Structures are given as structure tokens and as C-alpha cells.
């Protein structure tokens, strides 16, 4: 509940020093106390009773405060100011007070008001039969009603959607606290909750220690659970939230979050601990820190660890990743250069013991990138260098690498408007390995070096045609690359190039591997054609189709990549954006021999503010030497605004592969939201299964009362 200040204008000083006519506009020197300005239709002074009365459209200004009333009188003997009839008080903070009668002492520390109504700065409202100001700091409201909801324009007498009624409300400005005695929460005029006492900070307090809204619910792994967060405001830069949770199927859980800001950085840490039903101590930590050292350098850390592979999913701590990554890093930015050094540690959550033994530890990993300034002819240089040391504790394998790729690039335009880019790169790598496994089953300990030059020329010739309604651009593109064969010897381990993506985005790349350990070698040509159309009144269509050809096959390119033969598969892209609220994206890779689709990605979304839908489809053929098998799934989404306040969303994902055919997730949500209240119901079925984690159904209710808080169950 928001508070309102109970204050009156110091009209005592105005009337006590009465020596001005009925309308006056004095000014005050800079830095002096504010001078009172007032106006009234009529002013009377009773010398015998010592009462001054101003009546008829009375307006009083003192500094930034204004008071309006039908009549204001001042009793000099009793030192009391009374305002009667349509009393309106405008506070400099924006709050507005309405009353039928108000009376205040000359020192402004004590007073009363009748039939009080307040509009707060956030448009919340308070109404009370009466109010009392004591000592200038404590405001007391009798039979008060509070609500942030707008009144019904068609029926202003109808109760708001929700309101709080209390026999007594006390606002202590020194303690900055609002207290309620015998309070009821009403929904649509119906009492639904009662509390004999309630207290919370007033709006001037941004943070204060106290209990937050609890949440409760049930799940198949935890049973019924109840959590009650407790917030601790340590200082203006630091806070802690402790959340104990009681479960019926597992042990109690204590989780917490610590946040702290510094002059040039911040730290956030989330952690939990429990003793589960098998009497084992479980827990997790998720910490992040970011710091600005200088204008050039910044750094930070991430810590992600858990005691058990399925702990985060079972206790719903929100991490669905199969790998946790911890790092410490520092990075620097200066003009056209970037440098970074970091250490990395990983935790595998898939439960595969063999994979866990393969999990590496990297310290250090250093990298540097630089792009030179263009020269007189437009050419510029590039440099990408990195070095790392990697260790696998499961089998004591170690790899140390230093690598650098230097390049020179010259873009220029031909005589007929065609575009060229000439590029030359030289890659050097130095590896030192222990217990590196060779294809014949032996291990290798030693040092291996590699030097790999490359030169490429890219040509394109965009043709444009301008029509009455549509402008079109057709651009053929050809790229020729000359490089030596066989630059991936077996003595070089593959640590960062396990994945390879061949699609329209990598058609003209020098190296389609994801890292540096593996490189594409041999002379080859990449070619394609791009077409786009743009309507004068909006809307656009763009497409690209292309292919790659190499003189000799490259054994380092895995089967299923589309690049294993001399002539590659076809890659294509289509993007359609005919309307502002409709987008269609399609990407595919088609087998060069039988024209079968090896990869398909479709995403479409469109609609209006009332109804919108989305569709996604993805198919990826299995890739040899990759951890990802064949994948095929479809996802659907629907969102509809039923009325001004009601909306609903539906979402589903279905796996289509024969080995894992079935639904992955199905869910929907119905939400009501207006200016003061929100209610949401979400139903979701997760079919994910991993050891003790079984398919689960979640029903979540969220109730939000503006200014009071959110409740979930």
C-alpha cells in the first residue's frame, strides 16, 4: 500500500501578518523563506474575536504547495487555521488531497480532516472518514480504503476490482512505515482475506529488510512445497535474499541470492543447500562478477557448479543446460584491437561417466584480434592470435597450442561496377601434446607445427532493375581459393573444431570448421547467386542459392557435412517479408545427387495485435564424428488477445525422429491484466526424462496486486 502525506499549507503566517489586500502577489528574495501568495473573492477581519476569514474561490500558494477552498479562517487566539468546503491540497510531489473540512494548528504539527480523499503520484487512491496529524510526523486515518484501481466510468459507485479496507491506518514518517489494523482485502467488493495487522515501508523507502510474498505448489519430484523469501537490505549497495523451502518428498532446502554493486563493478551469487531423502547433502552455486578496471580493460568471473547431475532440474533452479561453465577472464578494447585471457572449467550434467572424464580444464586461454587501418589503396591487415593449455584429468591428456592467422585484404571496384575482394592469409600453429590418441590406437607425446597459406579472390556483380512498384537486385558471386592440400596431420588434436556447419551463412567462409584445430585445405571455388526485391510501399523478398567445388576431396571433412565430395551439396536461403507483421525464413541443404533435403529450417510468424501465430520446423541429418544425431522437430505457437484485458498463449514442441518421436513440451497460459491487477494461469507438460527426472506436469498460478506484491502457487 502506498502512503500519502497529511500536510496543510502554512496559512497561519499569511493571516497573522495580514497587511495585504484580497489579491496580492509578493515575491521573496533568492534564498529566503517562501512568501505566501493568495487570492479570494472576499476577506473579513473580526477585531474583537481575532478571526480573519477569506471566502469565495480561495487560492493560497506557499512555495510549491497550493490550497484551494471555499473558505479559510484563522483564529489568532487559538492559533488554529480552518478550511471549509471543497478543500484541495496540491503537494509538490504531485499528490492531491481532497477534504470537506480541515483544521490545523499554527505550527502545522497537529490537525484533523474530515471526508478525506487522496490521489497519490502513482494514481492510487485513499479515502477515509477522518484523519489526524500528530506531532507533524504521524498521520492516522480512520475507516480508510486504499486501491490503485481506476473507478468504473459507467458506474463510479461500483467497487474497484480490488481494495484494502482497514479500521485504522497509521503512517509514521519518521519510521517511514505504514501500518494497518483490522484490514480486509476485497475483490470486486467481496472480502477474500483478513489480517489483524499489516505493515510495510512507505513509498519513500526503496529497499527494506522484511518478508516477501511466499509461493507454494507441488511437483512429482518434490511433492508439496512452500517457500518464504526473506529480504535483507545490508546497505545501499548490497542485499541478500534467503529463501527457505519445505518439501514433503525431499528434505528442506535453503537457497539464497547475494547482490552487490561497486563503483566499477557488480557481483551476483545464487546458491542452495539441502539434505535429500537419501540423506545426502546436495547443493549448487551460480555466481557472476563483472568489473571495469580501466577505460580499456574489464574482467569478471562466472562460477557454475552443482553437486549432482540432475539437482538443478529436480529443484527447479532454472538451468536446462547439459554443461556448466566456470570462467575467470579479463578483456581489453582499444581502437581496432581486442585482447582476452581467461581460464575455463566445465561440468558435464549428462550423467555419462566417459564423457565426464573427457571434460577438459583450460588455463590459460589467451586471444588477440586486430584490424589495421585502410591504406591508400583501401587494403587493410588483420591478425588473429591465440594460445591455450588444456588438460583432461580422466586420462591425463594435455594439449598446448599457439596459433596466429595474419591476413591482408583489398576490396576494390572494377571498371564495369563489379566488386572484388582480394585476400591473403597465413596461418601458423604450434602444438605440444601428451598422450594424444592417434587413429591407429597409439599415443603421441611431442611437438608438431603447421604452416598454412591461403589466397582468395571474391567477385560479385550486382545488377539492379527499378520498376514502378518494385526494385530488384540480382548478384552473381564467385570466390576462388588457392591453398595446399592435407594440412590436418594426425598429430594435431581436435579440441575446438568438432562441429561443422555448411549453409548459406558459411558458403563463402575461408574455414567452415568452428575452431582453429581443423582447417579446409586444397584449391576450391564457391559460387552462388543472390536475388532480392524491395517494394516501394514496403515488403521485401530475398533468396540465395550456391554450391562449392574442390579439386580434391578432403578427408578431414566428415561424412554427412555436404562437403565430403569434390562437388558439395546445394545450400539455399529464402526470406519473405511481405507485410510488417509477417516474416518467413527458410534455409536448406540439398543433396547434389538425389536432391534430397539434408537440412531444413523453417520459421514463420505473423498476425495482428489481436491474433498472431508462429511455426518452426528443423531437420538436421546426422553428422559423422559429431555428438549430435539426426534431429527433426516442429514447434508451434499461438497468441491471442481475447479482450482488452484477457490474452492467451499456446506453445508445443514435437520430436519427429523415429528414435525419439513424441511430444517434448505442451503448454498454455491465460492472463488477465489491467492497471492494478494481473492474474495468470499456466499449464505445462514436460516430457523430458533423465534418470530420476520423469515427465512432469506443472500448473502455475500468478496473482499480482499492484503495490502489494506478486504471489505464485
C-alpha positions in Angstrom: 0.0 0.0 0.0 1.3 3.4 -0.9 1.3 6.3 1.5 0.0 9.9 1.3 1.5 12.8 3.2 -1.0 14.6 5.5 0.0 18.2 5.3 -1.5 21.7 5.3 -0.3 25.0 3.9 1.3 27.4 6.5 -1.5 29.9 6.1 -1.0 30.9 9.7 1.9 33.1 8.7 -0.3 34.6 6.0 -3.1 35.7 8.2 -1.0 36.5 11.3 0.9 39.1 9.2 -2.2 40.3 7.5 -1.4 43.6 5.8 -2.3 43.0 2.2 -5.4 43.3 0.1 -7.6 40.5 -1.0 -5.4 39.7 -4.0 -1.6 40.0 -3.7 1.5 38.6 -5.4 4.5 39.4 -3.3 7.9 37.9 -4.2 10.7 36.6 -2.0 14.5 37.3 -2.3 16.6 34.4 -3.5 17.4 32.0 -0.7 14.7 33.5 1.7 11.7 31.6 3.1 8.9 31.3 0.6 6.4 34.2 0.6 2.7 33.4 0.6 0.6 34.3 -2.4 -3.2 34.2 -2.1 -6.4 35.3 -3.7 -10.0 35.4 -2.6 -13.3 37.0 -3.6 -13.7 38.5 -0.1 -11.7 39.0 3.1 -13.1 39.8 6.5 -11.5 40.5 9.9 -13.3 40.4 13.3 -11.1 42.5 15.6 -13.0 41.5 18.8 -12.7 37.7 18.1 -9.4 37.9 16.4 -10.6 35.9 13.4 -9.6 36.5 9.8 -11.8 34.9 7.1 -11.1 34.6 3.4 -14.1 33.3 1.3 -15.0 32.7 -2.3 -12.6 30.8 -4.5 -9.8 31.0 -2.1 -6.4 30.1 -3.5 -3.3 30.0 -1.3 0.3 29.3 -2.5 3.3 28.7 -0.3 6.4 27.7 -2.2 5.4 24.7 -4.4 2.2 24.0 -2.4 -1.3 25.1 -3.2 -4.5 25.0 -1.3 -8.0 25.7 -2.7 -11.1 26.0 -0.6 -14.5 27.8 -0.4 -13.5 29.4 2.9 -10.4 29.7 5.1 -10.3 31.3 8.5 -7.6 31.9 11.1 -8.3 32.2 14.9 -5.4 34.2 16.2 -6.3 33.5 19.8 -6.4 29.7 19.4 -3.7 29.7 16.7 -5.9 27.5 14.5 -6.5 27.6 10.8 -9.7 26.1 9.4 -10.5 25.3 5.7 -14.1 24.5 4.7 -15.8 23.3 1.5 -14.1 21.7 -1.4 -10.7 21.7 0.2 -8.0 20.7 -2.3 -4.3 20.5 -1.4 -1.6 20.1 -4.1 1.7 18.7 -2.9 4.9 19.5 -4.8 5.4 15.7 -5.1 2.2 15.5 -7.2 -0.2 14.1 -4.6 -3.6 15.7 -4.4 -5.7 15.7 -1.2 -9.5 16.4 -1.2 -11.5 17.1 2.0 -14.7 18.7 3.1 -13.1 20.2 6.3 -9.6 20.6 7.5 -8.2 22.1 10.7 -4.6 22.6 11.6 -2.6 24.3 14.4 -0.2 27.1 13.6 2.9 25.0 13.9 1.5 22.5 11.3 2.3 19.6 13.7 -1.3 18.8 14.7 -4.5 18.8 12.7 -7.6 16.9 11.6 -9.6 16.4 8.4 -13.0 15.0 7.5 -14.2 13.1 4.4 -10.6 12.8 3.2 -9.7 11.5 -0.3 -6.2 11.3 -1.7 -4.7 10.7 -5.2 -1.1 9.5 -5.0 1.6 10.1 -7.5 1.1 6.6 -9.0 -2.7 7.3 -9.3 -3.5 5.1 -6.3 -6.4 6.4 -4.1 -7.0 6.6 -0.4 -10.4 7.5 1.1 -11.1 7.9 4.9 -13.8 9.2 7.1 -11.3 11.2 9.0 -7.6 11.8 9.5 -5.4 13.2 12.3 -1.9 14.6 12.1 0.1 14.2 15.4 3.5 15.8 16.0 3.9 16.6 12.4 5.1 13.0 11.6 2.3 10.6 12.3 -0.8 10.5 10.2 -3.8 8.5 11.3 -6.7 7.5 9.0 -10.0 6.2 10.4 -12.0 3.7 8.3 -9.7 4.0 5.3 -9.9 2.4 1.9 -6.9 2.0 -0.4 -6.9 0.9 -4.1 -4.7 1.6 -7.1 -7.5 0.6 -9.5 -9.3 3.1 -11.7 -13.0 3.6 -10.9 -15.6 2.4 -13.5 -16.6 5.3 -15.7 -20.0 3.9 -16.4 -20.7 3.3 -12.7 -18.4 5.3 -10.4 -20.1 3.9 -7.3 -19.2 0.3 -8.1 -16.3 -1.1 -6.0 -12.9 -1.3 -7.8 -11.5 -4.6 -8.8 -9.6 -4.8 -5.5 -9.2 -2.6 -2.5 -8.0 -2.8 1.1 -10.3 -1.7 3.9 -8.9 -1.0 7.3 -10.3 0.2 10.6 -7.2 2.2 11.2 -4.2 3.2 9.1 -1.1 4.8 10.5 1.7 6.5 8.5 4.8 7.2 10.5 7.0 9.5 8.5 10.0 9.2 10.8 9.9 5.4 10.7 8.8 5.5 7.1 6.3 2.8 7.7 2.6 2.3 7.0 0.6 0.1 9.4 -2.9 -1.4 9.0 -5.2 -2.5 11.8 -8.0 -5.0 11.1 -7.6 -5.0 7.3 -9.6 -6.8 4.7 -8.7 -7.4 1.1 -11.7 -7.2 -1.2 -12.1 -8.5 -4.8 -15.0 -6.9 -6.6 -16.4 -5.8 -3.3 -16.2 -9.3 -1.8 -13.9 -9.8 1.2 -11.4 -12.6 0.5 -8.6 -12.2 3.1 -8.2 -10.7 6.6 -5.3 -9.7 8.7 -5.4 -8.1 12.1 -2.1 -6.3 11.4 0.0 -5.5 8.3 2.9 -3.2 7.9 5.2 -2.2 5.0 7.6 0.7 4.1 6.1 3.8 2.6 6.9 4.9 -1.0 10.0 6.9 0.1 11.7 3.6 1.0 13.2 1.8 -1.9 14.6 -1.2 0.0 13.9 -2.5 3.5 14.5 -5.8 5.2 11.4 -8.0 5.5 9.4 -11.0 4.4 8.5 -11.2 0.7 5.4 -12.9 -0.8 5.5 -16.7 -0.3 5.0 -19.3 -3.0 3.8 -22.8 -2.8 3.0 -25.7 -5.1 3.6 -29.3 -5.9 5.8 -31.4 -8.3 6.3 -35.1 -8.8 9.9 -35.0 -7.6 9.5 -32.6 -4.6 5.9 -33.3 -3.5 4.2 -30.3 -2.0 6.5 -27.4 -1.2 6.3 -24.0 0.4 9.0 -21.2 0.2 9.0 -17.9 2.1 11.7 -15.5 0.9 13.3 -13.1 3.4 14.9 -9.9 2.1 17.8 -8.3 3.9 19.0 -4.8 2.8 22.6 -4.8 4.1 23.5 -1.3 2.8 22.6 0.8 -0.2 24.8 -1.3 -2.4 24.2 -4.8 -1.0 21.3 -7.0 -0.4 20.6 -10.7 0.4 17.5 -12.8 -0.2 17.2 -16.0 1.8 14.5 -18.5 0.7 13.9 -21.5 2.9 11.7 -24.1 1.3 9.9 -27.1 2.9 9.1 -30.1 0.8 7.1 -33.3 1.6 9.1 -35.7 -0.6 12.6 -34.3 0.0 14.4 -32.5 2.7 14.2 -28.8 3.4 16.1 -26.5 1.1 17.8 -23.2 1.9 18.6 -21.1 -1.1 19.8 -17.5 -1.3 20.9 -14.7 -3.5 23.5 -12.1 -2.8 23.8 -8.9 -4.9 26.4 -6.1 -4.5 27.3 -3.2 -6.7 30.7 -1.4 -6.5 31.9 1.9 -8.0 33.1 0.0 -11.1 31.6 -3.5 -10.9 28.9 -5.8 -9.6 28.6 -9.3 -8.1 25.6 -11.6 -8.0 25.6 -15.0 -6.4 22.8 -17.6 -6.1 23.3 -20.8 -4.1 21.4 -23.6 -2.3 21.9 -26.5 0.0 19.8 -29.4 1.2 19.9 -32.9 2.7 17.7 -35.0 0.4 15.6 -38.1 1.1 18.6 -40.3 0.7 20.4 -38.4 3.5 22.9 -36.9 1.0 24.0 -33.2 1.1 23.2 -31.6 -2.3 23.6 -28.0 -3.5 24.7 -25.6 -6.2 26.2 -22.2 -6.8 25.8 -19.8 -9.7 27.9 -16.7 -9.3 28.7 -13.8 -11.7 31.0 -10.8 -11.3 31.8 -8.0 -13.7 34.4 -5.3 -13.1 35.7 -2.3 -15.1 39.4 -2.0 -14.3 40.2 0.9 -16.6 38.7 2.5 -19.7 40.4 -0.2 -21.7 40.3 -3.3 -19.5 37.5 -5.1 -17.8 37.1 -8.5 -16.3 35.0 -10.9 -14.4 34.1 -14.4 -13.4 31.4 -17.0 -13.7 31.0 -19.9 -11.3 28.5 -22.7 -12.1 28.8 -25.9 -10.1 26.3 -28.4 -8.7 26.7 -31.5 -6.5 24.5 -33.7 -8.7 23.8 -34.0 -12.4 20.0 -33.7 -12.0 19.9 -31.4 -9.0 19.1 -28.2 -10.9 16.2 -29.8 -12.8 14.8 -31.6 -9.8 14.7 -28.5 -7.6 13.8 -26.1 -10.5 16.7 -23.7 -10.3 16.2 -22.8 -13.9 19.3 -24.2 -15.7 18.4 -26.6 -18.5 21.9 -26.7 -20.0 23.8 -30.0 -20.2 27.1 -28.4 -19.3 28.0 -25.9 -16.6 30.8 -23.5 -17.4 33.0 -21.7 -14.9 35.5 -19.0 -16.0 37.6 -16.1 -14.9 38.6 -13.6 -17.6 40.0 -10.2 -18.4 39.5 -8.4 -21.8 40.6 -5.2 -23.3 39.3 -3.0 -26.1 41.5 -0.3 -27.8 40.6 1.3 -31.1 40.8 -1.6 -33.6 42.2 -4.2 -31.3 40.7 -6.7 -28.8 42.5 -8.9 -26.3 41.2 -11.6 -23.8 42.7 -14.0 -21.4 40.7 -16.5 -19.4 40.5 -19.8 -17.6 37.7 -22.3 -18.2 36.3 -25.3 -16.2 33.3 -27.4 -17.2 30.9 -29.8 -15.5 29.1 -32.4 -17.6 25.4 -32.9 -16.5 24.5 -35.7 -18.9 25.5 -38.5 -16.5 27.8 -40.2 -18.9 30.9 -41.2 -16.9 33.0 -41.5 -20.1 32.0 -38.0 -21.2 32.7 -36.7 -17.7 36.3 -38.0 -17.9 36.6 -36.2 -21.2 35.6 -32.9 -19.7 38.6 -30.5 -20.1 40.1 -27.8 -17.9 41.6 -24.8 -19.8 44.1 -22.5 -18.3 45.1 -20.1 -19.8 43.2 -19.3 -23.0 44.6 -16.1 -24.5 43.5 -14.4 -27.7 44.2 -11.3 -29.6 42.5 -9.7 -32.7 43.5 -6.6 -34.7 42.2 -4.9 -37.8 44.5 -2.4 -39.4 43.7 1.0 -40.8 42.9 1.0 -44.5 45.9 2.1 -46.6 46.0 4.4 -49.6 44.6 1.7 -51.9 42.0 0.6 -49.4 43.8 -2.5 -48.3 44.0 -3.4 -44.6 45.6 -6.1 -42.5 44.2 -8.5 -39.9 45.7 -10.6 -37.1 44.0 -13.3 -35.0 46.2 -15.0 -32.5 45.5 -17.3 -29.6 47.2 -19.7 -27.2 45.9 -22.2 -24.6 46.7 -25.0 -22.3 44.1 -27.8 -22.0 44.1 -30.7 -19.6 41.8 -33.7 -19.2 42.2 -35.3 -15.8 40.4 -38.5 -16.7 43.2 -39.8 -18.9 45.9 -37.1 -18.2 45.8 -35.9 -21.8 47.3 -32.4 -22.3 47.4 -30.0 -25.2 49.2 -26.8 -25.5 48.7 -24.6 -28.6 49.9 -21.3 -30.0 48.3 -20.1 -33.2 48.2 -17.0 -35.4 46.4 -16.1 -38.6 47.8 -13.0 -40.4 45.8 -11.6 -43.3 45.8 -8.8 -45.9 42.6 -7.8 -47.7 42.0 -5.4 -50.6 38.4 -4.6 -51.7 38.1 -2.7 -55.0 35.6 -1.9 -57.8 36.1 -2.9 -61.4 35.6 -0.8 -64.5 32.0 -2.0 -65.1 30.9 -1.7 -61.5 31.7 -5.3 -60.4 33.1 -5.8 -56.9 36.3 -7.6 -56.0 38.0 -8.6 -52.7 41.5 -10.0 -52.8 42.6 -11.7 -49.6 45.8 -13.5 -48.5 46.1 -15.2 -45.1 48.9 -17.2 -43.5 48.2 -19.4 -40.5 50.9 -20.8 -38.2 50.2 -23.3 -35.4 52.5 -24.9 -32.8 51.2 -27.9 -30.7 52.7 -29.7 -27.8 50.7 -32.8 -26.7 50.9 -35.5 -24.0 49.0 -38.8 -24.5 47.3 -37.7 -27.7 45.4 -40.6 -29.2 46.3 -41.4 -32.9 43.9 -43.2 -35.3 46.0 -46.4 -35.1 45.5 -46.6 -31.3 48.9 -45.4 -30.4 49.6 -42.2 -28.3 51.8 -39.4 -29.2 53.9 -37.1 -27.0 55.7 -34.3 -28.7 55.6 -31.1 -30.6 54.0 -30.5 -34.0 54.0 -27.4 -36.2 51.8 -26.3 -39.1 52.0 -23.5 -41.7 49.1 -22.9 -44.0 48.9 -20.1 -46.6 45.8 -19.2 -48.4 44.8 -16.7 -51.1 41.3 -15.9 -52.3 39.6 -13.7 -54.8 35.9 -12.9 -54.4 33.9 -11.4 -57.3 30.3 -10.1 -57.5 28.4 -8.1 -60.0 25.1 -6.6 -58.6 22.5 -5.8 -61.3 19.6 -3.6 -60.4 16.3 -3.0 -62.1 13.9 -0.3 -60.9 10.2 -0.8 -61.6 7.1 1.1 -61.0 6.4 -0.8 -57.7 9.4 -3.0 -57.1 13.2 -2.6 -57.2 15.1 -5.8 -57.9 18.8 -6.7 -57.4 20.5 -9.8 -58.9 24.0 -10.5 -57.8 26.1 -13.5 -59.0 29.0 -14.2 -56.6 32.2 -16.3 -57.3 35.0 -17.0 -54.9 38.3 -18.7 -55.8 40.6 -20.0 -53.0 44.1 -21.4 -53.5 45.6 -23.4 -50.7 47.8 -26.5 -50.2 46.3 -30.0 -49.6 46.4 -32.1 -46.5 47.0 -29.6 -43.7 45.4 -31.6 -40.9 48.0 -34.1 -39.7 47.0 -36.8 -37.2 49.5 -35.5 -34.6 47.4 -32.3 -34.2 44.5 -33.0 -31.8 41.0 -31.7 -32.5 39.8 -29.7 -29.5 37.7 -26.9 -30.9 36.6 -28.0 -34.4 34.3 -30.9 -33.6 31.3 -29.2 -35.3 31.0 -28.0 -38.9 28.1 -26.1 -40.4 27.7 -25.8 -44.1 24.8 -23.5 -45.0 24.2 -20.1 -46.8 25.9 -18.2 -44.0 29.2 -20.2 -44.4 29.1 -20.6 -48.1 31.9 -18.0 -48.7 33.9 -18.7 -45.5 37.6 -19.5 -45.6 37.2 -22.2 -42.9 33.8 -23.7 -42.1 35.1 -25.5 -39.0 34.0 -23.9 -35.8 37.6 -23.5 -34.5 41.3 -23.5 -35.4 42.4 -27.1 -35.0 40.9 -28.2 -38.3 41.1 -26.2 -41.5 39.7 -26.6 -45.0 42.6 -27.3 -47.4 43.1 -27.5 -51.1 42.1 -25.4 -54.1 38.3 -24.8 -54.3 35.7 -22.5 -55.6 32.5 -21.2 -54.0 29.7 -19.7 -56.2 26.1 -18.6 -55.9 23.6 -16.1 -56.9 21.7 -13.7 -54.6 18.3 -12.0 -55.6 16.3 -9.5 -53.7 13.2 -7.4 -54.4 12.0 -4.4 -52.4 8.6 -2.9 -52.7 8.2 0.9 -52.9 5.4 0.6 -50.3 7.2 -1.8 -48.0 7.8 -5.5 -48.1 10.8 -7.5 -49.4 11.9 -10.9 -50.6 15.5 -12.2 -50.7 17.0 -15.5 -51.8 20.4 -17.1 -52.2 21.5 -20.4 -53.7 25.0 -21.7 -54.0 27.5 -24.6 -54.1 31.2 -25.3 -53.5 33.7 -27.3 -55.6 37.1 -28.5 -54.7 39.8 -30.1 -56.9 40.5 -32.9 -54.4 38.5 -34.4 -51.6 39.4 -33.6 -48.0 39.4 -36.4 -45.5 39.1 -34.0 -42.6 35.5 -33.1 -43.8 33.2 -35.6 -42.1 30.6 -37.7 -43.9 27.2 -36.0 -43.9 28.6 -32.5 -43.9 27.8 -31.9 -47.6 31.4 -31.1 -48.3 33.0 -34.6 -48.3 33.0 -34.9 -52.2 34.5 -32.8 -54.8 31.2 -31.2 -55.6 29.3 -30.1 -52.5 25.6 -30.1 -51.7 23.4 -27.1 -52.6 22.7 -24.6 -50.0 19.8 -22.1 -50.3 18.0 -19.4 -48.3 14.7 -17.6 -48.8 13.3 -14.8 -46.7 9.9 -13.3 -47.3 8.7 -10.2 -45.6 5.6 -9.1 -47.5 3.9 -7.4 -44.6 5.1 -5.6 -41.5 3.7 -8.4 -39.2 4.7 -11.4 -41.3 8.1 -13.0 -41.7 9.1 -16.3 -43.4 12.6 -17.7 -43.2 13.7 -20.9 -45.0 17.1 -22.4 -45.1 18.0 -25.8 -46.7 20.8 -28.0 -47.8 20.0 -30.3 -50.7 21.9 -33.4 -51.7 23.7 -32.9 -55.1 22.9 -36.4 -56.3 19.3 -37.2 -55.4 18.2 -33.7 -54.4 17.0 -35.0 -51.0 16.9 -32.5 -48.2 19.8 -32.9 -45.8 18.9 -29.9 -43.7 15.7 -27.9 -43.5 14.9 -24.9 -41.2 11.6 -23.1 -41.5 10.4 -20.3 -39.2 7.3 -18.3 -39.9 5.5 -15.8 -37.7 2.7 -13.3 -38.4 -0.5 -11.8 -37.3 -2.0 -8.7 -35.7 -2.2 -7.3 -32.3 -5.3 -9.5 -31.8 -4.1 -12.8 -33.1 -0.6 -14.0 -34.0 1.0 -17.4 -34.7 4.4 -18.9 -35.2 5.7 -22.1 -36.8 9.1 -23.6 -36.6 10.5 -26.7 -38.2 14.0 -28.0 -38.1 15.7 -31.1 -39.7 19.4 -31.9 -39.4 20.9 -35.0 -40.9 23.3 -36.9 -38.7 26.9 -35.8 -39.0 29.8 -38.3 -38.6 32.1 -37.6 -35.7 29.6 -35.3 -34.1 27.8 -35.8 -30.9 24.6 -34.7 -32.5 22.5 -37.4 -34.1 19.7 -36.8 -36.6 17.3 -34.2 -35.3 13.8 -33.3 -36.5 11.2 -31.4 -34.6 8.4 -29.0 -35.1 7.3 -26.2 -32.8 4.0 -24.2 -32.8 2.9 -21.1 -31.0 -0.3 -19.1 -30.8 -1.1 -15.8 -29.1 -4.5 -14.2 -29.0 -5.8 -11.1 -27.2 -9.4 -12.1 -26.4 -10.4 -8.7 -24.9 -8.8 -5.5 -23.7 -7.6 -7.3 -20.6 -7.6 -11.0 -21.5 -5.0 -12.8 -23.6 -3.9 -16.4 -24.1 -0.8 -18.2 -25.4 -0.3 -21.8 -26.5 3.1 -23.5 -27.3 4.1 -27.0 -28.2 7.2 -28.8 -29.4 7.1 -32.3 -31.1 10.0 -34.5 -31.9 9.7 -36.3 -35.3 12.7 -38.6 -35.4 11.8 -42.3 -35.2 14.1 -42.9 -32.3 12.6 -40.2 -30.1 9.2 -39.5 -31.7 6.8 -37.7 -29.4 5.9 -34.5 -27.6 8.7 -32.6 -25.9 6.6 -29.8 -24.3 3.0 -28.7 -24.4 1.8 -25.6 -22.6 -0.6 -22.8 -22.5 -1.2 -19.6 -20.5 -4.3 -17.4 -19.9 -3.6 -13.9 -18.5 -5.8 -11.1 -17.2 -4.0 -7.7 -16.7 -5.3 -4.2 -16.1 -3.8 -1.1 -14.5 -3.8 -2.5 -10.9 -4.2 -6.3 -11.1 -2.8 -9.3 -13.0 -3.7 -12.9 -12.9 -2.2 -15.7 -14.9 -2.7 -19.5 -15.2 -0.1 -21.6 -16.9 -0.3 -25.3 -17.6 2.8 -27.1 -19.0 3.6 -30.7 -19.6 7.3 -31.5 -19.9 8.1 -34.9 -21.4 11.8 -34.7 -20.6 13.2 -37.7 -18.9 16.7 -38.1 -17.4 17.3 -40.8 -14.7 15.2 -39.9 -11.7 13.7 -36.9 -13.5 10.4 -38.1 -15.0 7.8 -36.4 -17.3 6.1 -33.7 -15.2 3.0 -31.5 -15.4 3.2 -28.0 -14.0 0.2 -25.8 -13.1 1.3 -22.3 -12.1 -1.0 -19.5 -10.8 0.4 -16.0 -10.6 -1.5 -13.2 -8.8 -0.1 -9.7 -8.9 -1.5 -6.8 -6.8 0.0 -3.5 -7.9 1.9 -2.0 -4.9 1.3 -5.1 -2.7 3.3 -7.8 -4.5 3.2 -11.0 -6.5 2.1 -14.4 -5.3 2.8 -17.7 -7.1 1.4 -21.1 -6.4 
